[in-house]
Amino acid sequence: MMFRRALACLATIATGTLVALGAQAGTIVPPGKMPTAAREAFPLIAVKKNVETRETAPEGTKTPSGKADNGEVLFGVQDVGFLVDRDVIAVGAEIGKFDRVRVRVLKNDIFITELQVVFEDGTTETLLSDARINENRKTAWIPLEHKGFIKEFRLIYRSRPDFKGQARVEIFGEYAPGWLGPDGEGRKYNDGWVLLGTDTAGSIGFDRVTIPVGANEGGFKKVKVAVKDRDITMTKLSVVYEDGKADTLEKRRTRIPAGEAYGPVELNQNTSIKEINAVWRSRAIATSKRTRAYATVQVWAHH
């Protein structure tokens, strides 16, 4: 009996504390609404629920893990398991401003309790809430209410515990109109460098990579390849323009250490870029610090 009374007292105190906090903010929180109260304590813009998901294959994409196929920019990849229930996918300062994002899940089903995007100005927007995404499916595009720079994505999930092990979660974004243009906002940041696309380089054999580039007006004068997480070996790099012509920028075997970049390399044409073609792989024996089993490879361009 005394134990039950103690629990009742603790519950009363907790409820009273929440009500008092709500009163200070101009909102009285009724009993039984603790999750909602906690969520409203953050500067959330909107909660998107019941976002459609669709299979990867019927959309005409056979791109393997870490490959974008519609001019999308890959923000990051996270392999999620069973020992933790939350992860952070860091985007990086001033990568770009985006209109919408989508999530793709590979290797295993996943139940996303909550997916939040955190902007550089501190604004937080909840993109998914209580959403199940089966393996090899991607969500429909999720529009962003806020148009600022993205700092990170926060993921709270439950992975399906079966023999397949981990699930792989990828988050893609689509640039706001005009970001990649010669007079666009993108050239005001990163010393004028804009990110054209991202890839994850596997370590078993060389990947033949095609990175479609989002809508752009051209005018790029040079490109560079930046590498994170693990060293890579690159044996080809070329740029394909909208008219079908291509610049072969590298065809020698080249090692690029993690944390460094290849280039910049001058371009021969001053026109819109359709795609980037490359051949590379993560190095099995890396001299630099290895934080992942695969490298993250970014292709940047400068007007």
GUZAVO-271776 format. One line per field, with one value per residue (C-alpha): residue number from 1; x, y, z. Coordinates in Angstrom, 3 decimals. Example, Ala and Ser with C-alpha at 12.3 -4.5 7.8 and 13.67 -1.06 7.14 Angstrom:
! residues 2
n = 1, 2;
xx = 12.300, 13.670;
yy = -4.500, -1.060;
zz = 7.800, 7.140;
END
This chain:
! residues 303
n = 1, 2, 3, 4, 5, 6, 7, 8, 9, 10, 11, 12, 13, 14, 15, 16, 17, 18, 19, 20, 21, 22, 23, 24, 25, 26, 27, 28, 29, 30, 31, 32, 33, 34, 35, 36, 37, 38, 39, 40, 41, 42, 43, 44, 45, 46, 47, 48, 49, 50, 51, 52, 53, 54, 55, 56, 57, 58, 59, 60, 61, 62, 63, 64, 65, 66, 67, 68, 69, 70, 71, 72, 73, 74, 75, 76, 77, 78, 79, 80, 81, 82, 83, 84, 85, 86, 87, 88, 89, 90, 91, 92, 93, 94, 95, 96, 97, 98, 99, 100, 101, 102, 103, 104, 105, 106, 107, 108, 109, 110, 111, 112, 113, 114, 115, 116, 117, 118, 119, 120, 121, 122, 123, 124, 125, 126, 127, 128, 129, 130, 131, 132, 133, 134, 135, 136, 137, 138, 139, 140, 141, 142, 143, 144, 145, 146, 147, 148, 149, 150, 151, 152, 153, 154, 155, 156, 157, 158, 159, 160, 161, 162, 163, 164, 165, 166, 167, 168, 169, 170, 171, 172, 173, 174, 175, 176, 177, 178, 179, 180, 181, 182, 183, 184, 185, 186, 187, 188, 189, 190, 191, 192, 193, 194, 195, 196, 197, 198, 199, 200, 201, 202, 203, 204, 205, 206, 207, 208, 209, 210, 211, 212, 213, 214, 215, 216, 217, 218, 219, 220, 221, 222, 223, 224, 225, 226, 227, 228, 229, 230, 231, 232, 233, 234, 235, 236, 237, 238, 239, 240, 241, 242, 243, 244, 245, 246, 247, 248, 249, 250, 251, 252, 253, 254, 255, 256, 257, 258, 259, 260, 261, 262, 263, 264, 265, 266, 267, 268, 269, 270, 271, 272, 273, 274, 275, 276, 277, 278, 279, 280, 281, 282, 283, 284, 285, 286, 287, 288, 289, 290, 291, 292, 293, 294, 295, 296, 297, 298, 299, 300, 301, 302, 303;
xx = 0.000, 2.783, 4.528, 1.376, 0.974, 4.590, 4.043, 0.872, 2.732, 5.483, 2.913, 1.141, 4.409, 5.407, 1.991, 2.088, 5.504, 4.338, 1.222, 3.341, 5.700, 2.761, 1.271, 4.542, 4.424, 0.769, -0.537, -2.112, -1.240, -3.980, -3.087, -2.234, -0.602, 3.033, 4.391, 2.614, 3.840, 7.418, 7.159, 5.673, 8.579, 10.699, 10.283, 8.609, 7.027, 4.937, 4.566, 4.222, 2.459, 1.313, 3.938, 3.604, 6.332, 7.009, 9.239, 12.597, 12.495, 9.178, 10.446, 12.962, 15.969, 18.377, 20.916, 22.689, 23.054, 24.302, 23.554, 21.202, 19.181, 17.111, 19.539, 19.076, 21.788, 22.645, 22.892, 24.167, 23.922, 23.428, 23.611, 21.240, 21.220, 19.775, 22.175, 21.015, 17.687, 18.773, 21.319, 22.363, 23.154, 25.272, 24.875, 27.549, 27.472, 26.033, 25.751, 22.631, 19.018, 16.488, 12.806, 12.134, 13.706, 13.023, 14.176, 15.241, 15.630, 17.690, 18.571, 15.846, 12.500, 12.562, 10.012, 10.825, 9.457, 10.520, 12.685, 13.612, 15.591, 17.575, 18.466, 21.506, 19.352, 18.037, 14.652, 13.525, 10.991, 9.530, 9.367, 8.150, 6.293, 5.463, 6.232, 7.084, 9.278, 9.898, 13.235, 14.009, 11.394, 11.617, 9.218, 7.456, 9.028, 8.510, 8.322, 10.300, 8.467, 11.713, 14.215, 17.357, 20.620, 20.324, 22.642, 21.612, 18.890, 17.916, 16.540, 14.734, 13.859, 13.097, 14.701, 13.093, 15.160, 15.586, 18.463, 19.185, 20.776, 21.149, 19.034, 20.560, 18.899, 19.683, 18.392, 18.269, 17.406, 16.406, 17.844, 15.678, 15.272, 18.217, 20.686, 23.040, 22.744, 25.622, 23.659, 22.124, 22.451, 24.753, 27.768, 27.673, 28.871, 31.785, 34.013, 31.749, 31.816, 28.458, 27.829, 26.711, 26.267, 27.380, 28.229, 29.266, 32.158, 32.110, 35.239, 34.538, 35.505, 35.349, 32.027, 31.069, 29.212, 26.784, 25.730, 22.885, 23.154, 20.119, 18.745, 21.517, 22.248, 25.862, 28.684, 30.890, 34.596, 36.107, 35.264, 36.853, 36.269, 36.267, 36.525, 35.402, 35.465, 37.932, 40.585, 39.502, 41.176, 39.770, 40.493, 38.113, 36.385, 34.397, 31.720, 28.851, 27.114, 23.500, 24.474, 26.020, 29.639, 32.015, 35.216, 37.489, 39.188, 41.115, 41.833, 44.851, 44.818, 44.665, 44.537, 42.550, 43.002, 40.074, 39.787, 41.439, 40.297, 41.276, 41.488, 40.307, 40.300, 39.396, 36.377, 36.419, 32.780, 30.780, 27.369, 24.896, 26.140, 23.957, 25.899, 29.210, 30.718, 33.411, 35.035, 36.284, 36.307, 37.138, 40.650, 40.812, 44.077, 43.759, 46.506, 44.100, 41.646, 38.794, 35.433, 33.327, 33.675, 32.959, 33.941, 31.660, 32.631, 31.410, 31.683, 31.816, 31.789, 32.738, 31.435;
yy = 0.000, 2.425, 1.626, 2.480, 5.745, 6.669, 6.029, 8.110, 10.993, 10.864, 10.900, 13.886, 15.801, 15.056, 16.130, 19.285, 20.155, 19.804, 21.884, 24.590, 24.655, 24.819, 27.687, 29.610, 29.158, 30.226, 26.670, 24.422, 20.799, 18.380, 15.149, 12.205, 14.396, 14.053, 12.931, 15.819, 18.297, 17.118, 17.348, 20.866, 22.033, 22.034, 24.571, 22.090, 23.375, 20.391, 16.653, 14.645, 11.337, 8.612, 9.439, 7.050, 4.543, 2.793, 0.005, 1.000, -1.178, -0.084, 3.496, 2.409, 2.535, -0.334, 1.840, 0.056, 1.368, 4.916, 5.871, 8.717, 8.417, 11.576, 14.426, 13.877, 14.715, 11.968, 13.560, 10.505, 6.805, 5.073, 1.343, 0.744, -2.330, -3.484, -2.175, 1.449, 2.993, 6.381, 7.851, 11.209, 11.758, 14.903, 16.968, 19.640, 23.405, 25.244, 22.216, 23.713, 24.719, 22.075, 21.924, 18.335, 15.106, 11.386, 8.271, 4.922, 1.732, -1.280, -4.720, -4.886, -3.454, -0.552, 1.194, 4.892, 6.260, 9.753, 11.426, 15.038, 17.511, 20.117, 23.338, 25.500, 28.208, 25.738, 25.137, 21.517, 19.916, 16.443, 14.646, 11.175, 9.907, 6.243, 5.142, 1.600, 1.333, -2.103, -3.078, -1.858, 0.866, 4.641, 7.257, 9.773, 13.212, 15.021, 18.826, 20.987, 23.922, 25.610, 26.504, 27.056, 25.111, 21.594, 20.677, 17.057, 14.439, 12.732, 9.221, 7.203, 3.723, 0.098, -2.375, -5.743, -8.347, -11.161, -13.061, -10.287, -8.118, -4.389, -2.074, 0.686, 4.102, 6.712, 10.282, 12.245, 15.872, 17.935, 21.438, 24.533, 26.038, 28.096, 26.844, 25.418, 28.304, 30.699, 33.480, 31.183, 31.421, 28.397, 30.304, 32.593, 29.793, 27.362, 29.776, 29.395, 25.576, 23.789, 20.094, 18.297, 14.839, 12.227, 8.523, 5.808, 3.744, 0.038, -1.927, -5.107, -4.415, -1.094, 0.738, 2.193, 5.265, 7.619, 10.637, 12.593, 16.327, 18.382, 21.166, 23.662, 26.435, 25.472, 27.925, 25.633, 26.129, 23.395, 20.378, 18.510, 15.202, 15.266, 12.077, 11.354, 8.378, 6.184, 6.375, 5.557, 4.525, 6.283, 5.071, 7.301, 10.673, 12.346, 15.007, 14.561, 17.720, 18.155, 17.961, 14.525, 15.629, 14.632, 15.755, 12.949, 14.486, 11.479, 7.964, 7.041, 5.033, 7.694, 7.364, 9.998, 9.897, 10.487, 14.136, 15.290, 16.147, 15.470, 18.593, 21.130, 20.199, 22.683, 21.960, 22.462, 23.496, 26.253, 24.582, 22.583, 19.329, 16.256, 13.719, 12.667, 9.294, 7.689, 4.417, 4.071, 1.902, 2.216, 1.005, -2.277, -1.185, 2.459, 4.505, 7.157, 6.773, 4.489, 5.379, 3.276, 0.260, 2.516, 6.016, 8.978, 10.672, 14.164, 15.877, 19.682, 22.310, 25.984, 28.680;
zz = 0.000, 0.926, -2.376, -4.357, -2.457, -3.256, -6.966, -6.892, -5.268, -7.882, -10.703, -9.125, -8.807, -12.428, -13.752, -11.667, -13.006, -16.616, -15.945, -14.336, -17.313, -19.671, -17.724, -18.017, -21.786, -21.918, -22.425, -19.804, -20.529, -19.429, -17.639, -19.890, -22.591, -21.545, -24.970, -26.733, -24.163, -24.561, -28.349, -28.240, -26.102, -29.272, -32.113, -34.461, -37.636, -38.628, -38.208, -41.398, -40.895, -43.242, -45.854, -48.768, -49.450, -52.719, -53.884, -55.253, -58.382, -59.982, -60.147, -62.732, -60.442, -60.054, -58.324, -55.494, -51.982, -51.742, -55.342, -56.279, -59.471, -59.992, -59.464, -55.758, -53.264, -50.829, -47.373, -45.602, -44.862, -41.525, -40.844, -37.950, -35.756, -32.480, -29.843, -30.070, -31.039, -32.316, -34.708, -36.095, -39.773, -39.998, -43.176, -42.796, -42.813, -45.824, -48.133, -49.670, -49.240, -50.128, -51.046, -50.050, -48.828, -48.990, -47.138, -48.604, -46.568, -47.680, -46.286, -43.618, -42.557, -40.137, -37.937, -37.600, -34.370, -35.338, -37.965, -37.334, -39.394, -37.475, -39.261, -38.604, -37.002, -34.422, -36.021, -35.771, -38.084, -37.654, -41.007, -40.048, -37.016, -36.301, -39.876, -40.978, -44.075, -45.528, -47.033, -50.553, -50.375, -50.408, -49.119, -51.276, -51.285, -47.977, -48.437, -46.044, -44.484, -43.456, -46.195, -44.145, -44.104, -42.677, -39.827, -39.203, -39.205, -35.955, -36.284, -33.626, -34.839, -34.193, -36.595, -37.257, -35.352, -37.817, -39.392, -41.916, -39.270, -39.870, -41.981, -44.064, -44.045, -46.714, -46.828, -50.094, -50.807, -53.822, -54.144, -54.072, -57.584, -58.753, -56.149, -58.799, -61.258, -62.072, -60.365, -57.762, -54.009, -53.904, -55.204, -52.133, -49.854, -49.568, -51.491, -54.500, -54.565, -54.933, -54.314, -57.474, -55.977, -53.481, -53.663, -51.242, -52.568, -51.787, -50.965, -52.968, -56.555, -58.375, -58.619, -61.989, -60.867, -62.606, -60.539, -62.186, -61.533, -60.552, -62.757, -63.475, -65.951, -66.392, -66.283, -64.203, -64.759, -62.578, -60.424, -57.532, -55.713, -51.900, -49.839, -46.279, -43.884, -45.836, -48.601, -52.141, -55.390, -58.467, -62.009, -64.002, -63.725, -66.488, -66.874, -69.348, -70.578, -71.644, -75.329, -74.764, -75.026, -72.252, -70.592, -69.397, -66.387, -65.080, -66.336, -64.250, -61.052, -58.351, -54.567, -52.663, -48.866, -46.543, -45.608, -48.853, -52.373, -55.985, -58.122, -58.890, -62.583, -65.324, -67.571, -71.326, -71.753, -70.136, -70.282, -68.203, -66.682, -67.080, -65.007, -63.504, -64.437, -62.327, -61.340, -57.754, -54.647, -50.977, -50.256, -48.332, -46.716, -45.739, -44.157, -42.864, -40.018, -41.050, -39.524, -41.918, -44.166, -47.148, -48.221, -48.836, -52.105, -53.018, -56.405, -56.201, -58.962, -59.173, -61.521;
END
